[in-house]
Amino acid sequence: MLGPEVEKIDEHIVKLNEYVDRELAGRGGRTCLVTVGATASFRALLLEVSTPQFLRMLQQNGYSEIRVQTGWEDWEWFTEHIRQLAPEDMHGMVMEAFPITDKMKDQILSTRGKVEGRLAGCVIGHCGTQFAGNHHRRALLTRP
């Protein structure tokens, strides 16, 4: 039998979960942006972020969308790859691929949260010094 302290903690956790559910109701899902840079081919990263396990982890953490920026040479290949994913492997996630664009700043800013709106997302990047230098003030997960 659990002691009264543990039961109080359990009650608190239930109330906290109910509060979070109420607060998040109606908010759009979070966005994950993956970027591999302008010239490098990084198929290992592209394959990893499209695995059912990774997509399930995102979905379980409130994400509903993943945008993947590829290099030009991988764009068609990756677009075909994600088309072949089974719906159950997507875990309700919406995934889109696009080649490098001069609008990357807009893509990065689209992951930001909004007051009374969706929670902040994240940016996962394999980046060169130009990308890191231009976006060092943002929270990034990078792999040089």
N, C-alpha and C positions, 0 to 999 in steps of 0.2 A: 504494500500500500504506500502510495506517495504521501509525503508530509504536506501540511497545509501551505508551506511556502511554495512548493512546486506546483500545487494546484492553483495558487494565486498567479504564479508566473504563466501557467497554461491559459488561465482566464484572460490575462493581460495580452498574451499573444493572439488569442482569438479576437479580442476587441481591436487590437492593432491591425490585424488582417482585414477585419470588416471596415475599419476606417480607411485603409489604403484602397480597398475595392471601391468604396464610395467616392473617394477623391479622384480615382483614375477613371471612373465611369464616364463614358462619353469622350474621353481624350483619344486622339488618334494614336496609333502605335508608333513606337520609336523607329528611327531609320539608322541603318548601318551602311556606311560608305566604305568600300574597299578600293584602294587605288594602287596600281603597280607602277605608275609613272609613264613617261612619254615613250621611252625607247626600249626598255628592258622587257624581256619575256619572262614571266614568272608563273609558269603553269602550275607549279606545286602549290602556290598560294591560291590560285584560282580554283584548283580542284579541292583544296581543303575547305574553302568558304562555301562550297556548294555541296558538301557532304550532308546527309540526313542528320548526323549527330550535331554538326555545327548549326544547321538551320533550326533544329529542335531547341538547342541551347538559346539561340536568339529569341525564338518564340516564347520560351519559358521565362525570359527576362523582359517581356513586354514589347519586343520588336515585331513589326509587321512587314517591314520592307528592307530589302538589301539591294543596294546599287553597287555594281562592280565596274570600275573603270579599268579597261584593259589597254594594252599597247595595240597599235594598229594590226600587227601581225597575228595577234591572238583573238581579236574581236569576233570574227566570223566563227572560228573554232569554238570559242566559249559560248557564243549565242546558241549554236547548235547543241552544245553540251547541255545547257540548262533547259533547252526545249525537250530533251530526252529524259529529264528527271520525272519520275513517277509522281503524281499529285500527292500521294501519301508521304513521299520523301520530302516534300516541300514544307510540311507542317503548317500550312496556311500562310506561309510567307509569300510575298510578291518579290520576285527577283528580276532585275533588269541589268543588262550589260550595255556599256557604251565605250567607244574609243576615247582617247585623250581629247580634251576640248579646252578652248581658251576660257571656258566658264567654270573651271574647277573651284574657284573661290565660292561661286554660288552653290555648287554641289556640297562643299564643306559646310557652308552656312545653313544649308537645308537640314543638317543633322541637329541643329540647335533646338533646345526646348523652347516652349512658349508659355508665357504666363497664362494661366487658366487654359492651357492647351496641352499638347503632348509633351512627354518627358524628353529630355535630351538623349540623343543617340550617341554614336561613336564613329570615329574614322580609324580604319586600319590601313596602314600604308607601307608599301615597299617603296622607299623614296630616295631620290638623290638629294644632293645638297641644295638645289634650287627650290624644290618643294618644301623641304624642312625649313629652309631660311625664310621662305615667304609665309609660312604658316606656323612658326614657332610659338605663337601666342595661343594657339588652340590645343586642346587636349588630344594628342595623337598617340596611337600605338604604331610605332614604326620599326621597320627591319631594314637597315642599310645593306 
